[in-house]
């Protein structure tokens, strides 16, 4: 299954999304690099919320998050 993970921030609010592939009905580890979200699109110092939708239909999707971690170190 595919979903899009959006960050929303800035004034006026802007959003940028990244398509993510996940296996249904199981826990997945997903890494979304902030480098994907350029400061020209979304002000990364003013992120207000996250949004998730179904990448195929664009409709809202139900996704459960656990242990959301933000890191700055390069891998």
Secondary structure, 3 states (H helix, E strand, C coil): CEEEEEEEECCCCEEEEEEEECCCCCCCCCCCCHHHCCCCCCCHHHEEEEEEEECCCCCECCCCCCCCCCCCCCC
